[in-house]
Amino acid sequence: MRAYRMDEFDSLDGLVLHDQPVPQPGHGQVLVKIHARALNYRDVLIQRQRYAFPALRGVVPLSDGAGEVVALGAGVTSMNVGDRVAACYFPRWQAGRLEMPMAMDQFGCQRDGMLADCVVADASAWVHLPAHLSYEQGSTLPCAAVTAWNALTGGRSLMSGDTVLTLGTGGVALFALQFAKTLGARVIGITSSSQKVAVLRSLGADEVVDRTQHPDWANEVRRLTQGAGVDHVVETGAIDTLPQSLAACAANAEVALVAALGAGALDASALRGLVTIRRVFVGSRASFVSMNRAIGQHRLEPVIDRAFSFDEARLAYEHFAAQKHVGKVVITSE
């Protein structure tokens, strides 16, 4: 079978295509033929050796993939050959709190990931796809969608009528917008171009603020909320956006901190409000299953920016790293 391995880091020349035997499922495991996989920013960080956890040299990259179960190991009763499934970002995080060392055990980092024709893993490391989604759509769920779901449902309860603030048009932001509308919230989106304003409007955003026209966009968000501020922020920006996100908050709001903030400083004045900041790191298998029920019930469809063929994996990385995409970037098996 075909499998890309990160033989060297820092340059995409190190992403090398290999031919290797198809793995066989052991006890409690399933073999999945991967039909599509999606890129996340963590994959770029891993390739550049800037991720929070060190990746194994020679690892098969990518955490997100969807495919068809083609073989069962002994003792598997939760899945059948032919089932359509997606991988869990953390294969061992089933429910509850994320603990070490399960946090380090991630597809595409400490264990081989999805940029291969087939992947073998415990049956509990996979979830069934919503029936209406294609493999390409399903491949976008494990990281970005679960992160957005956890950002809105894992802390302060999101109630109908709450106002949610999203930043940008990346995968997490767009999933957060869709989920928030499904849960009955009002959504204000921050973006940087008229084209992206139209995308956010088409997905149901109630208000969109173009930050090129409103550099101090927190003031505009407060105007749109009659001075009250927002109840939830899904913070997918960086250290430079966090002060404005905090300034846009209502009393007792929650900021779900999704972004890898990087280096920088935060003025203490930004932290004076009654705001909770909660760090979100994807979510458990239980969160994934709960999210899929909501996706299936409301027939939500992920936004895909562009799909690349398997042979175009390096081009997919380059396109994603340029950060001009709207929605998810997918690599198919064709």
C-alpha positions in Angstrom: 0.0 0.0 0.0 1.0 3.7 -0.4 2.0 5.7 2.7 3.7 9.1 3.1 6.2 9.3 5.9 7.8 12.4 7.4 11.4 11.2 6.8 12.7 14.7 7.5 11.2 17.8 9.1 11.2 21.5 8.2 11.0 20.9 4.4 8.2 19.3 2.4 11.0 17.4 0.6 11.0 15.3 3.7 7.4 14.1 3.0 8.3 10.9 1.1 5.9 8.4 -0.5 6.7 4.8 0.5 5.4 1.4 -0.6 4.8 -1.0 2.4 2.7 -4.0 3.3 -0.9 -3.6 4.4 -1.1 -3.9 8.2 -3.3 -6.6 9.7 -5.7 -6.0 12.6 -4.9 -7.7 15.9 -7.2 -8.5 18.8 -9.8 -5.7 19.2 -8.6 -3.8 16.1 -10.0 -2.9 12.7 -8.4 -2.2 9.4 -9.8 0.9 7.6 -9.3 1.7 4.0 -8.9 5.5 4.1 -10.8 7.3 1.4 -10.1 10.9 2.4 -8.1 12.8 5.0 -8.0 16.5 6.0 -5.3 18.9 7.1 -5.2 20.9 10.3 -2.8 23.6 11.4 -1.2 21.2 13.8 0.0 19.2 10.8 1.9 22.2 9.5 3.3 22.7 13.0 4.4 19.1 13.2 6.1 19.3 9.8 8.0 22.5 11.0 8.8 20.9 14.4 6.9 23.6 16.3 4.1 21.4 17.7 3.6 21.0 21.4 4.5 17.3 21.3 7.5 16.0 19.3 6.6 13.8 16.4 8.4 10.6 15.6 10.7 10.8 12.6 9.3 8.7 9.8 5.7 9.0 11.1 2.8 8.8 8.7 1.2 12.3 9.1 -2.3 13.6 9.6 -4.8 13.0 12.4 -8.0 13.3 10.4 -9.2 10.6 8.1 -12.4 8.7 7.1 -12.8 5.4 5.3 -14.4 2.0 5.2 -13.8 -0.9 7.6 -12.3 -3.7 5.5 -11.2 -6.3 8.1 -11.9 -7.1 11.8 -9.6 -8.5 14.4 -10.7 -11.1 16.9 -13.1 -9.8 19.5 -14.5 -6.8 17.7 -18.2 -6.6 18.1 -18.9 -2.8 17.8 -18.1 -2.6 14.0 -18.7 -4.6 10.9 -16.9 -4.8 7.6 -18.3 -2.1 5.4 -18.9 0.4 8.2 -18.1 4.0 7.3 -15.9 5.5 10.1 -13.7 8.4 11.0 -10.6 8.4 13.3 -10.5 9.9 16.8 -7.8 12.6 17.2 -6.8 11.0 20.5 -7.3 7.2 20.0 -7.2 6.5 23.7 -9.3 9.4 25.0 -12.7 7.8 25.4 -14.4 10.2 27.8 -13.8 12.3 30.9 -10.7 14.3 31.3 -7.7 14.3 29.0 -4.7 12.8 31.0 -1.1 12.0 30.2 0.2 10.0 28.5 -3.0 9.6 26.4 -2.5 13.3 25.3 0.7 12.4 23.5 -0.9 9.5 21.7 -2.1 11.2 18.5 -2.5 10.0 15.0 0.1 11.6 12.8 2.4 12.5 15.7 3.4 9.7 18.1 1.7 7.0 16.0 1.1 6.6 12.2 -1.7 8.7 10.9 -4.0 9.0 7.9 -1.8 9.8 4.9 -1.8 6.2 3.9 -4.1 3.8 1.9 -5.0 1.8 5.1 -4.8 2.3 8.8 -5.1 -0.2 11.6 -6.2 0.8 15.2 -8.4 -0.3 18.0 -12.1 -0.3 17.2 -12.5 2.2 20.0 -10.3 4.7 18.0 -13.0 5.1 15.4 -16.5 6.5 15.2 -19.3 5.9 12.7 -19.9 8.7 10.2 -23.3 10.5 9.9 -25.1 8.7 7.1 -25.5 11.8 4.9 -21.8 12.8 4.7 -19.4 11.7 2.1 -15.9 10.4 3.0 -14.5 13.8 2.1 -16.9 15.6 4.4 -16.4 13.0 7.1 -12.6 13.4 7.1 -13.0 17.0 8.2 -14.6 16.1 11.6 -12.0 14.6 14.0 -10.0 17.8 14.9 -11.8 21.0 13.7 -15.4 19.9 14.2 -14.8 18.2 17.6 -12.8 21.2 18.8 -15.7 23.6 17.8 -18.3 21.3 19.4 -16.2 21.1 22.7 -15.7 24.9 22.6 -19.4 25.5 22.6 -20.7 22.6 24.8 -17.8 21.5 27.0 -17.8 24.5 29.5 -20.4 27.2 30.2 -23.6 25.9 28.8 -24.6 27.5 25.5 -28.3 28.5 25.8 -30.7 29.5 23.0 -30.4 33.2 22.6 -26.8 33.5 23.6 -24.4 35.5 21.3 -21.3 33.7 20.0 -18.3 35.4 18.5 -16.2 33.5 15.9 -13.0 34.6 14.3 -12.0 33.9 10.7 -13.1 31.3 8.1 -10.9 28.3 9.1 -12.4 24.9 9.8 -13.0 25.5 13.6 -14.6 28.9 13.1 -17.0 27.7 10.4 -18.0 24.6 12.4 -18.5 26.8 15.5 -20.8 29.0 13.4 -22.8 26.1 12.2 -23.1 24.4 15.6 -24.0 27.7 17.3 -26.8 28.4 14.9 -28.1 24.8 15.4 -28.1 25.3 19.1 -30.2 28.5 18.8 -27.5 31.2 19.3 -26.9 34.5 17.6 -23.5 34.5 15.8 -21.2 37.5 15.1 -18.3 36.6 12.8 -15.1 38.5 12.4 -13.4 38.3 9.0 -11.1 40.3 6.6 -12.7 40.5 3.2 -16.0 41.0 1.4 -15.8 37.5 -0.1 -15.5 35.9 3.3 -18.3 38.1 4.6 -20.5 36.4 2.0 -19.4 32.9 3.1 -20.2 33.6 6.8 -23.6 35.1 5.8 -24.4 32.0 3.7 -23.8 29.8 6.7 -26.2 31.8 8.9 -24.1 34.4 10.7 -26.4 37.1 12.0 -23.7 39.8 11.8 -20.3 40.0 10.2 -17.6 42.5 11.0 -14.9 43.1 8.4 -11.8 43.9 10.5 -10.2 45.8 7.6 -13.0 48.3 8.0 -13.1 48.1 11.8 -9.6 47.5 13.1 -10.9 47.9 16.7 -13.6 45.3 16.0 -14.4 44.7 19.7 -16.1 48.2 19.7 -18.2 47.2 16.7 -19.2 43.9 18.3 -20.3 45.8 21.4 -22.3 48.2 19.3 -24.0 45.3 17.6 -24.9 43.9 21.0 -26.2 47.2 22.3 -23.2 47.5 24.6 -23.8 44.1 26.3 -21.0 42.1 24.7 -21.0 38.4 23.6 -21.6 35.3 25.8 -19.1 33.0 24.1 -16.0 33.5 22.0 -14.4 30.7 20.0 -10.9 32.2 19.9 -9.0 30.8 16.9 -6.7 33.8 16.4 -3.5 34.5 18.2 -2.1 36.7 20.9 -3.0 39.8 19.0 -6.7 38.9 18.8 -7.2 37.8 22.4 -7.3 41.3 23.9 -10.1 42.3 21.5 -12.0 39.0 22.1 -11.9 39.7 25.8 -13.0 43.3 25.3 -16.0 42.0 23.3 -17.2 39.8 26.1 -20.2 40.3 28.3 -20.0 39.8 32.1 -19.5 36.0 32.9 -18.8 35.2 29.3 -16.5 32.3 28.3 -13.6 32.4 25.9 -12.8 29.0 24.5 -9.1 29.3 23.7 -8.5 27.1 20.6 -5.5 28.8 19.0 -1.8 28.1 19.5 -1.1 31.7 20.7 2.6 31.7 20.1 4.9 34.3 21.7 3.7 37.6 22.9 2.4 39.5 26.0 -1.0 40.3 27.3 -1.7 43.5 29.1 -3.2 42.9 32.5 -6.0 45.4 31.7 -7.4 42.9 29.2 -8.2 40.5 32.1 -10.3 42.8 34.3 -13.7 41.6 33.2 -15.6 38.7 34.7 -14.6 36.3 31.9 -13.6 32.6 32.0 -10.8 31.5 29.7 -11.0 27.8 29.0 -8.3 26.0 27.0 -9.8 23.5 24.4 -7.7 20.7 23.0 -10.1 18.9 20.5 -12.2 16.4 22.5 -12.9 12.9 23.6 -14.5 10.0 21.6 -17.7 10.6 23.6 -17.7 14.3 22.4 -17.3 13.1 18.9 -20.2 10.7 19.1 -22.4 13.4 20.7 -21.5 15.8 17.9 -22.2 13.3 15.2 -25.7 12.8 16.5 -26.3 16.6 16.2 -24.7 16.7 12.7 -26.9 13.8 11.6 -30.1 15.2 13.1 -29.6 18.7 11.5 -27.9 17.3 8.3 -25.0 19.8 8.7 -22.4 19.8 5.9 -18.8 20.7 6.4 -17.3 23.5 4.2 -14.5 22.2 2.0 -12.2 24.7 0.4 -10.4 22.3 -2.0 -9.7 18.6 -2.5 -6.3 17.3 -3.6 -5.4 13.9 -5.0 -3.2 11.5 -3.0 -0.3 12.3 -5.4 -0.7 16.0 -4.6 -0.1 15.7 -0.9 2.7 18.2 -0.9 0.6 20.7 -2.9 -2.2 20.3 -0.3 0.3 21.2 2.5 1.5 24.2 0.6 -2.1 25.4 -0.1 -3.1 25.0 3.5 0.1 26.6 4.9 -0.6 29.7 2.8 -3.7 30.3 5.0 -5.9 31.6 2.2 -8.4 28.7 2.4 -12.0 29.0 3.5 -13.0 25.8 5.3 -11.2 22.5 5.1 -8.5 21.2 2.8 -8.9 17.5 1.9 -6.7 14.9 0.3 -8.5 12.1 -1.4 -7.2 8.6 -2.3 -7.5 9.0 -6.0 
